[in-house]
Amino acid sequence: MKRFLVVLLLMTLLLSSCAKKEKTYADDLPCAELADTVEEQIPVDFGYETFGGEHLRYYFEDTKLHDDACLRYTVRSEDIGEFGIFHTPDEASRQEIEDLCEDYLETLREEKTTFIESYAPEEVPKLERAEVRSFGNYTVYAILSDDDRELLFDTVEKKLVKE
């Protein structure tokens, strides 16, 4: 019986040490600073521009959900690259921003795919595989090539994750 208890105790300790720990993220970095870091990692010809407030109001309706945001797009018209970073004050707002980002990407797919196919068909996969991810209270969407999209998410996560 003692052996059984010892084995059970060791198995419990082993399993608990293998459990994945929840990552914690910083909650105080400005979205523009994160976007600048991304730009350094993923440079493009002619650079990026930042969308103005009218873009936020039009596509992301309730701007009260986030307390900071930075959305950037590539200047070169043949490159549809774009990414956005939002910071929300709480979990409920983060979930709503995620949903708005997904809706935004779906709207772009529905409204712009045919137009993009007419002048830059090689860019369509960026839009088709656009993605949204969250890191704590930060939500990020990316309309980029597969490699650049992964690099963007890795860059943001590395900048935000707390050890």
C-alpha positions in Angstrom: 0.0 0.0 0.0 2.9 2.4 0.8 4.4 1.7 -2.6 1.1 2.5 -4.3 0.8 5.8 -2.4 4.4 6.7 -3.2 3.9 5.9 -6.9 0.6 7.9 -6.9 2.3 10.8 -5.3 5.2 10.8 -7.8 2.8 10.5 -10.8 0.8 13.5 -9.4 4.0 15.6 -9.1 5.1 14.6 -12.5 1.8 15.5 -14.1 1.6 18.8 -12.3 5.1 19.8 -13.4 4.2 19.0 -17.0 1.1 21.2 -17.0 1.3 24.1 -19.3 1.5 27.4 -17.4 -0.8 30.2 -18.5 1.2 33.1 -20.0 0.9 36.5 -18.6 1.2 39.6 -20.7 2.2 43.2 -20.1 -0.7 45.6 -20.0 0.9 49.0 -20.3 2.6 49.2 -23.8 1.2 51.8 -26.2 -0.2 50.1 -29.4 1.9 52.5 -31.5 5.0 51.3 -29.8 4.1 47.7 -30.6 3.3 48.7 -34.2 6.7 50.3 -34.5 8.4 47.2 -33.3 6.5 45.2 -35.9 7.5 47.6 -38.6 11.2 47.1 -37.7 10.7 43.3 -38.0 8.6 43.4 -41.2 9.8 46.3 -43.4 8.1 46.9 -46.7 8.8 49.0 -49.8 7.7 52.6 -49.2 6.8 51.8 -45.6 3.5 51.9 -43.6 0.9 54.5 -42.9 -1.4 54.7 -39.9 -5.2 54.7 -40.5 -6.9 57.7 -39.1 -9.9 57.8 -36.7 -12.4 57.7 -39.5 -11.3 54.2 -40.4 -11.7 53.1 -36.8 -15.2 54.6 -36.6 -16.4 53.2 -39.8 -15.2 49.6 -39.4 -14.9 49.2 -35.7 -18.1 50.9 -34.8 -17.9 51.2 -31.0 -14.5 52.7 -30.4 -15.3 52.8 -26.6 -14.4 49.1 -26.5 -10.7 49.9 -26.6 -8.6 52.4 -24.9 -5.8 52.4 -27.4 -5.4 51.3 -31.1 -2.9 51.5 -34.0 -3.9 50.3 -37.4 -1.3 50.4 -40.2 -1.3 49.6 -43.9 1.4 49.4 -46.6 1.8 52.5 -48.7 2.5 50.6 -52.0 -0.9 50.0 -53.6 0.1 46.6 -55.0 0.7 45.4 -51.5 -2.5 44.9 -49.4 -0.5 44.3 -46.2 -2.2 45.6 -43.1 -2.3 45.0 -39.4 -4.0 46.4 -36.4 -3.3 46.3 -32.7 -6.0 47.1 -30.0 -5.7 47.4 -26.3 -8.9 46.8 -24.2 -9.5 47.5 -20.5 -11.0 44.1 -19.8 -11.8 40.6 -21.0 -15.4 41.4 -22.2 -14.1 44.3 -24.3 -11.3 42.1 -25.7 -13.8 39.5 -26.8 -15.9 42.1 -28.5 -12.9 43.6 -30.3 -11.9 40.1 -31.5 -15.4 39.7 -32.9 -15.2 43.2 -34.6 -11.8 42.3 -36.1 -13.2 39.0 -37.5 -16.2 40.9 -38.9 -13.8 43.5 -40.4 -11.7 40.8 -42.1 -14.9 39.1 -43.4 -16.2 42.4 -44.8 -12.9 43.0 -46.6 -13.0 39.5 -48.1 -16.6 40.0 -49.3 -16.1 43.6 -50.6 -12.5 43.6 -51.9 -11.5 40.2 -53.1 -12.8 40.7 -56.7 -11.1 44.2 -56.9 -7.8 42.9 -55.6 -7.9 40.0 -58.1 -8.2 42.5 -60.9 -4.9 44.3 -60.1 -2.9 42.1 -57.7 -4.1 38.5 -57.7 -1.0 37.3 -55.9 -2.2 39.4 -52.9 -5.5 37.6 -52.4 -4.1 34.8 -50.2 -3.1 37.5 -47.7 -6.7 38.4 -47.3 -8.0 34.8 -47.4 -5.7 33.8 -44.6 -5.9 37.0 -42.5 -6.1 36.2 -38.8 -6.9 37.6 -35.4 -5.1 36.7 -32.2 -5.1 38.0 -28.6 -2.3 38.4 -26.1 -3.8 39.3 -22.8 -5.7 42.6 -23.3 -4.2 43.2 -26.7 -5.9 42.0 -29.9 -4.0 41.9 -33.2 -5.3 41.3 -36.7 -2.9 40.7 -39.7 -3.4 40.7 -43.4 0.0 39.6 -44.4 1.9 36.8 -46.1 2.1 33.6 -44.1 5.7 34.2 -43.0 5.1 37.9 -42.1 1.9 37.1 -40.3 3.6 34.6 -38.0 6.5 37.0 -37.5 4.1 39.7 -36.5 2.3 37.5 -34.0 5.7 36.2 -32.6 7.0 39.8 -32.4 4.0 41.1 -30.5 4.0 38.1 -28.2 7.7 38.4 -27.3 7.3 42.1 -26.7 4.3 41.5 -24.3 4.9 38.2 -22.5 6.1 38.4 -19.0 8.7 35.9 -17.7 
